[in-house]
Amino acid sequence: MRQAYFLISWVVLISFSYGQADTTSTGEVVDAEILIEKEKQIRFPIASKLSKSPTAKDKGPSPMDVSFAPITPDFTWPSYNRQVNAVEPVALPGSPEFNHYVQLGYGNYASPLAALGTNYPINQSLSIIGDAFYESYRSGPVNDQNSGSSFGRIHVSLPYETEKILLTPRVSYQANGFNFYGNTNRIFNGFPSEPAPEAAARDLQIDVELKGKGKSINYSFQPQFFRTNHLLKDSASINKETGFQFQGTFDIRLDSAFDAGVDIQGNQSAYSGLLSYDRSLFKLTPWVTHLKGNLLIKAGFTVASGEISDINSESGFYPFAKLDWDFDEKWKLFGFFDSNIQWNGLNTRLTENPFLEDSLVILNTRVTSSFGGGIKGTLADRLSIKAEARLENVEDLPFYIPSASDSSRFTLVYDERTVNVVTVQSEASLAIGHHHDVTLHVRLMDYTTKTEDEPWHLPTYIIKLLTSHKLKEKLLISTELIMKGGIKGTLADRLSI
């Protein structure tokens, strides 16, 4: 019945659219890079790794685990997020008029890396957006095993625009090659180590976005086909997911003070590994906004229904409200209450940690309540400040622990009860003249688990430092340093509990 409801909703929409015992934790540098861009900046979301490979021996008081997050070409994917990341995407500061980039820095275990990308318009309708990245580890974290990692992707879009509609078909393909290094089971039992097996993760996405507008209405609809394959090189798949999803929105201006609208999202997929199951989720979100003087209020709710075959089914009601108050020309107070259910896919999990085994139970993450607030504004026109605090109650927040059968791989676990997450963060951005910018972001997190000893593989602090320097008309140099720490989840951490 639910599948039929899913299909009927899809047909109606497409028809309308057309007309995460204490242990000692250490801080880790996870990203340090220099970005040189030429001709036009591309602002890309950063796909930060959350993974940290298991350790079988003491690496010293302050091991360095560095991971690189490439900046990807600038185009719009669905506004809903298929990933629940501990690190938000970071927009590089600077001028938006550069179109090609070269990226140099250090990746995992202080290994050199390089990346380049381009956004090349062929004509007024067609542009090719692509990037490439390669990183080679100097050695693996266990027993000095040599290993390597390579990553590449390409995006192609073909926008067609008239006065009232914008139709944009897109194709995206990305491939990641790496090694399952770090298997200590054989060494513990007196056997020699084996070569780290080569693995790959490949993701294909095909979507078409339709945007339209009228005198007082705006609408959009975006269906997408996706296929994610996690496999050993030249062998069968470890994990695979194929599915279809869509999102749509419709909003109307009622008068000068009120807007109203409805958002809709549907997901359907089939997962196969050691386990096989089908998953679905449907969300309907009506909302309204009201502007009265310097006060903006948005409120609404989400009705959701989904299931995982032979595992569980879920439905729920998730209200939300947000308030923004411009109490001064340069300062704003904001507060919010939120709740939601977040679709997670295989690509979500592989983005956070590619070293996964083949018996994954992928659950949707439910934020039963999230409330907080903060302040943002500017000082002397050159220094902008933002501070925020929030408390969240989260169900089915995924953690990663080493597999019992193979310490080089991880499996998914979930706390059996609600995880309480407290987040305090602040950000300061300083413009130095007209060509230099510096941004510092600090985020502190505290997790209270019930059945799990630790929030495995989730950081307790994140520090980001970004600078941007425009040297010439068409030359921009940006630097970025990201540190995260307090991560617990290695084999040594678990054995110490």
C-alpha positions in Angstrom: 0.0 0.0 0.0 2.8 2.4 0.9 4.6 1.7 -2.4 1.4 2.5 -4.2 1.1 5.7 -2.2 4.7 6.5 -3.1 4.1 6.0 -6.8 0.8 7.9 -6.8 2.5 10.9 -5.1 5.3 10.8 -7.7 2.9 10.8 -10.6 0.9 13.7 -9.1 4.0 15.7 -8.6 5.6 15.2 -11.9 2.3 16.0 -13.6 2.0 19.3 -11.6 5.6 20.2 -12.0 5.5 20.1 -15.6 2.7 23.0 -16.3 26.9 10.4 16.1 35.1 4.1 31.1 36.5 7.3 29.2 39.4 6.9 26.8 42.2 9.3 26.0 41.4 11.2 22.8 43.8 13.2 20.7 43.3 16.0 18.3 44.0 15.4 14.7 44.7 17.6 11.7 42.2 16.4 9.2 42.7 18.8 6.3 45.4 21.2 5.4 45.5 22.6 1.8 46.3 25.5 -0.4 43.9 26.4 -3.2 45.0 28.3 -6.3 42.1 29.4 -8.5 42.2 30.9 -11.9 39.6 32.8 -13.9 36.5 32.2 -11.8 35.9 30.8 -8.3 33.8 27.7 -8.0 32.3 27.2 -4.6 31.9 23.5 -3.9 30.7 21.5 -0.9 33.5 19.7 0.9 33.0 16.0 1.3 34.9 15.7 4.6 35.9 12.2 5.7 34.8 11.0 9.1 36.7 7.7 8.9 39.7 6.8 11.0 41.4 3.5 10.3 41.8 0.9 13.2 45.1 0.9 15.1 46.8 -2.3 16.4 49.8 -0.6 18.1 50.6 2.5 20.0 51.4 5.3 17.5 52.7 7.6 20.3 51.1 10.4 22.3 50.0 12.5 19.3 49.3 10.5 16.1 48.6 12.6 13.0 45.7 11.5 10.9 45.2 13.9 8.0 42.4 13.5 5.5 41.7 15.6 2.5 38.3 16.9 1.4 38.3 18.0 -2.3 36.4 21.1 -3.3 34.0 20.0 -6.0 32.4 21.8 -8.9 29.7 24.3 -8.3 26.3 23.2 -9.3 23.0 22.6 -7.4 22.1 19.1 -6.2 18.8 18.5 -4.4 18.4 20.8 -1.4 17.6 17.8 0.8 20.8 16.2 2.2 21.5 12.5 1.6 24.3 12.7 4.1 24.5 13.3 7.8 28.0 14.7 8.2 29.7 15.7 11.4 31.5 18.4 9.4 29.4 20.9 7.5 30.4 21.9 4.0 32.7 24.9 4.1 32.3 27.7 1.5 35.7 29.2 0.7 35.9 33.0 1.2 36.7 35.3 -1.6 35.5 36.6 -4.9 33.0 34.5 -7.0 34.6 35.3 -10.3 37.0 32.3 -10.7 36.3 29.3 -12.7 39.2 26.9 -12.6 41.2 25.7 -9.6 44.4 23.8 -8.6 44.6 22.3 -5.1 47.7 21.2 -3.2 48.1 20.0 0.4 48.4 17.0 2.7 46.1 14.1 3.2 45.9 11.0 5.3 49.0 10.2 7.3 50.8 13.3 6.0 50.7 12.2 2.4 50.9 14.7 -0.4 47.8 15.2 -2.6 46.8 17.3 -5.6 43.5 18.2 -7.2 42.3 20.3 -10.1 39.0 21.3 -11.6 37.3 23.3 -14.3 33.9 24.7 -15.2 34.0 25.0 -19.0 31.1 26.5 -20.9 30.8 25.1 -24.4 28.0 27.4 -25.4 25.1 29.3 -23.8 23.3 26.1 -22.9 25.9 23.5 -22.3 28.7 23.5 -19.8 31.1 20.8 -18.6 32.0 20.8 -14.9 34.7 18.4 -13.8 37.4 17.8 -11.3 40.1 15.2 -10.5 41.9 14.3 -7.3 44.7 11.9 -6.4 46.3 11.2 -3.1 48.9 8.5 -2.3 49.6 7.4 1.3 53.2 7.1 2.3 52.3 4.1 4.4 49.3 2.7 6.0 48.6 3.2 9.8 49.3 -0.5 10.7 52.5 -2.5 10.1 53.7 0.1 7.5 51.6 -1.4 4.8 51.8 0.6 1.7 48.4 1.8 0.4 46.9 4.4 -1.8 43.7 6.3 -2.5 42.5 7.9 -5.6 39.3 9.9 -6.3 37.8 11.3 -9.4 34.5 12.6 -10.6 32.8 14.4 -13.5 29.6 16.3 -13.7 27.8 17.3 -16.9 24.8 19.7 -17.0 22.7 21.1 -19.9 20.5 24.0 -18.7 17.6 25.2 -20.9 16.0 28.5 -19.8 13.0 30.6 -20.9 11.3 33.5 -19.2 9.3 31.2 -17.0 11.1 27.9 -16.6 14.6 26.5 -16.2 15.1 22.9 -17.1 18.5 21.4 -16.2 19.4 17.7 -16.8 22.6 16.6 -15.0 24.8 13.5 -14.9 27.3 12.9 -12.1 29.7 10.0 -11.8 32.4 9.6 -9.1 34.9 6.8 -8.4 37.0 6.3 -5.3 39.8 3.7 -5.1 41.4 2.7 -1.8 42.8 -0.3 0.2 41.4 -2.3 3.1 44.7 -2.0 5.0 45.0 -2.6 8.8 43.8 -6.2 9.2 45.5 -7.3 12.5 43.6 -10.5 13.1 46.2 -12.7 11.4 49.1 -10.9 13.2 47.4 -11.4 16.6 47.2 -15.2 15.9 50.9 -15.4 14.7 50.2 -15.4 11.0 52.1 -13.1 8.6 50.2 -10.0 7.3 48.5 -10.2 3.9 48.5 -7.5 1.2 45.8 -4.9 1.7 43.0 -5.7 -0.7 42.1 -3.1 -3.3 38.6 -1.7 -3.2 36.5 0.9 -5.0 33.3 3.0 -4.5 31.4 4.2 -7.5 28.4 6.5 -7.5 26.2 7.5 -10.5 23.5 10.1 -10.3 21.2 11.2 -13.1 18.6 13.9 -12.4 16.5 16.6 -14.1 15.6 19.8 -12.3 12.6 21.9 -13.3 12.1 25.4 -11.9 9.3 27.7 -12.7 7.8 31.0 -11.6 4.7 33.1 -12.1 3.4 36.4 -10.8 3.2 35.2 -7.2 4.2 31.6 -7.3 7.5 29.6 -7.5 7.8 25.9 -8.0 10.5 23.2 -8.5 10.7 19.5 -9.0 13.7 17.2 -9.3 13.6 13.5 -9.8 16.9 11.6 -9.5 18.1 8.1 -10.3 21.1 6.9 -8.3 23.3 3.8 -8.1 26.1 3.2 -5.6 28.5 0.2 -5.8 31.1 -0.7 -3.2 33.3 -3.5 -4.4 36.6 -5.2 -4.3 38.6 -4.5 -7.4 38.0 -7.1 -10.1 35.5 -8.9 -7.9 31.9 -8.9 -6.8 30.2 -6.1 -5.0 30.5 -5.7 -1.2 27.6 -3.3 -0.9 25.2 -2.0 -3.6 22.2 0.3 -3.6 20.1 1.4 -6.5 17.1 3.7 -6.2 15.0 6.6 -7.2 14.2 9.8 -5.3 12.5 13.1 -5.9 11.9 16.4 -4.2 9.6 19.2 -5.0 8.4 22.6 -3.6 5.6 25.0 -4.3 5.3 28.4 -2.6 3.0 31.3 -3.1 3.0 34.9 -1.9 -0.3 35.5 -0.2 0.3 39.1 0.6 3.1 41.4 1.6 3.3 39.7 5.1 2.6 36.1 4.4 4.0 33.3 2.3 2.9 29.7 2.3 4.2 26.6 0.6 4.6 22.8 0.7 7.7 20.7 0.2 7.7 17.1 -0.8 10.3 14.3 -0.8 10.3 10.7 -1.8 13.0 8.0 -1.6 12.9 4.4 -2.7 16.0 2.1 -2.9 17.1 -1.5 -2.9 20.2 -2.5 -0.9 22.2 -5.7 -1.3 25.2 -7.0 0.5 25.4 -9.9 3.0 21.9 -8.6 3.7 19.3 -7.5 1.2 16.3 -5.3 1.8 14.2 -2.5 0.2 13.8 0.9 1.8 11.3 3.8 1.3 10.5 7.2 2.8 7.9 9.8 2.0 7.8 13.3 3.5 5.2 16.1 3.1 6.0 19.5 4.7 3.5 22.4 4.6 4.8 25.7 6.0 4.0 29.4 6.3 6.2 32.5 6.9 5.1 35.8 8.4 7.0 39.1 8.3 6.1 41.8 10.8 8.4 44.7 10.9 11.9 43.4 11.8 10.5 40.0 12.9 10.4 37.0 10.6 8.7 33.8 11.6 8.6 30.5 9.8 6.6 27.5 11.1 5.3 24.2 9.7 5.4 20.4 10.2 6.5 17.3 8.4 4.4 14.2 8.0 6.6 11.2 7.2 6.1 7.5 6.5 8.7 4.9 5.5 9.7 1.3 5.9 12.7 -1.1 5.6 11.5 -4.5 4.5 11.7 -7.2 7.2 13.4 -4.8 9.6 11.1 -1.9 10.6 8.5 0.6 9.5 8.2 4.2 10.7 5.9 7.1 10.6 5.9 10.4 12.4 4.9 14.0 12.9 7.8 16.6 13.0 6.9 20.2 13.8 9.4 23.1 13.4 9.5 26.9 13.9 12.2 29.5 13.4 12.4 33.2 14.5 14.7 35.9 13.1 14.7 39.3 14.7 16.7 42.2 13.3 16.9 44.3 16.5 19.6 46.5 15.0 20.8 47.5 11.5 23.8 45.3 11.9 22.7 42.6 14.5 20.2 39.8 14.4 19.0 37.3 17.0 17.6 34.0 16.0 16.0 31.0 17.7 14.5 27.8 16.5 12.8 24.5 17.4 13.2 21.7 14.9 12.4 18.0 14.4 12.9 15.9 11.3 13.7 12.6 9.8 16.7 12.3 7.5 17.0 9.8 4.7 20.4 8.0 4.7 21.8 6.0 1.8 24.8 3.8 1.1 26.5 6.8 -0.5 26.0 8.7 2.8 27.8 6.0 4.8 30.6 5.6 2.3 31.3 9.3 2.2 31.8 9.3 6.0 33.7 6.0 6.1 34.6 4.0 2.9 36.1 1.1 4.9 32.8 -0.7 5.5 32.0 -4.4 5.6 29.1 -6.1 3.7 26.4 -6.5 6.4 25.1 -3.0 6.9 21.7 -2.0 8.4 21.2 1.5 7.1 18.6 3.4 9.1 17.2 6.9 8.7 18.2 9.4 11.4 15.4 11.0 13.4 15.9 14.3 15.2 13.1 14.1 17.7 13.8 17.6 19.0 16.4 20.3 18.3 16.2 23.8 19.8 18.6 26.7 20.3 19.5 30.1 19.1 22.2 32.6 18.7 23.3 36.0 17.4 25.1 37.3 14.3 26.2 40.7 13.1 29.0 42.9 12.0 31.6 45.2 13.8 33.2 48.1 12.0 31.9 46.8 8.7 34.8 44.4 8.4 34.4 41.9 11.2 31.4 39.6 11.1 30.5 37.4 14.1 28.2 34.5 14.6 27.6 32.5 17.8 25.1 29.6 18.3 24.1 26.9 20.8 21.8 24.0 20.3 20.6 20.8 22.0 19.4 17.9 19.9 17.9 14.5 20.8 18.7 12.1 18.0 17.6 8.6 17.3 19.5 6.1 15.1 22.6 8.2 14.9 25.2 6.0 13.2 28.5 5.0 14.8 31.4 3.1 13.2 33.2 0.2 15.1 35.8 -2.3 13.8 34.3 -5.5 12.4 34.8 -8.5 14.6 35.9 -10.6 11.6 38.2 -8.1 9.9 39.8 -5.2 11.8 40.4 -3.3 8.6 36.7 -2.9 8.0 34.0 -1.2 10.0 30.4 -1.9 10.7 27.4 0.3 11.6 26.0 0.4 15.1 23.3 2.5 16.7 22.6 3.4 20.3 19.4 1.7 21.4 18.1 5.0 22.9 18.1 8.6 22.1 21.5 10.3 21.9 21.7 13.8 23.3 24.0 16.2 21.4 25.0 19.6 22.7 26.7 21.9 20.1 28.3 25.3 20.8 29.9 27.1 17.8 31.2 30.5 16.9 32.6 32.0 13.7 34.4 35.3 13.0 35.3 36.6 9.5 37.6 39.6 9.0 38.0 41.4 5.7 41.5 43.0 5.4 41.3 45.6 2.7 39.4 44.6 -0.4 41.5 41.5 -1.4 42.1 39.5 1.8 39.7 37.6 4.0 40.3 35.4 7.2 37.6 33.2 8.7 37.9 31.2 12.0 35.3 28.7 13.0 35.2 26.7 16.3 32.7 24.1 17.1 32.4 22.0 20.4 30.2 19.0 20.6 29.2 16.7 23.6 27.4 13.4 23.1 25.5 11.5 25.8 25.0 7.9 24.8 23.0 5.2 26.6 23.9 1.7 25.4 27.1 2.5 23.5 30.2 3.3 25.6 31.3 6.2 23.2 30.0 8.1 20.2 32.3 6.0 18.0 34.0 8.1 15.3 32.3 11.4 16.0 34.5 14.4 16.8 34.1 16.5 20.0 35.7 19.6 18.5 36.3 21.0 15.0 38.5 24.1 14.3 38.6 25.6 10.8 40.8 28.4 9.5 40.3 29.8 6.0 42.1 32.6 4.3 41.6 34.2 0.8 43.9 36.4 -1.1 43.1 38.0 -4.4 46.5 38.8 -5.9 45.4 39.8 -9.4 42.3 40.3 -11.5 42.1 36.6 -12.2 44.3 34.9 -9.5 42.9 33.9 -6.1 44.9 32.0 -3.5 43.0 30.4 -0.7 44.3 28.4 2.3 42.3 26.1 4.5 43.2 24.2 7.7 40.7 21.9 9.5 41.4 20.2 12.8 39.1 17.8 14.5 39.7 15.8 17.7 38.2 13.7 20.5 37.5 10.9 18.0 37.1 7.5 19.7 36.7 4.4 17.6 40.0 2.7 16.9 40.5 -0.9 17.9 42.8 0.3 20.7 40.1 2.5 22.1 37.6 -0.3 22.2 40.0 -2.8 23.9 40.8 -0.3 26.6 37.2 -0.1 27.8 
